[in-house]
């Protein structure tokens, strides 16, 4: 079992969800987050004062999958998120030690579904 964490541009949310749906991945958690990476930030002026904004809006997906769904899930995220520009995002794949379905008490691969 793996936990796939993807950080993508907010405007790619719908595209990534659509690509995941096409890959039969429908269970996910999505959060609005802020962060910075290679993309850096930008400078804006407000009432004559310049401010550097280096924490940008992003969307974070967290998807728990069984091992045979790792590649299709990653491929779908890339398909939906890629623009070819700096700031497209990152995908992290981490081992998932255990998963427990609260409603039934099922554990492991069965709990992920």
Order of alpha helices (4+ residues) and beta strands (2+ residues): beta-alpha-beta-beta-beta-beta-alpha-beta-alpha
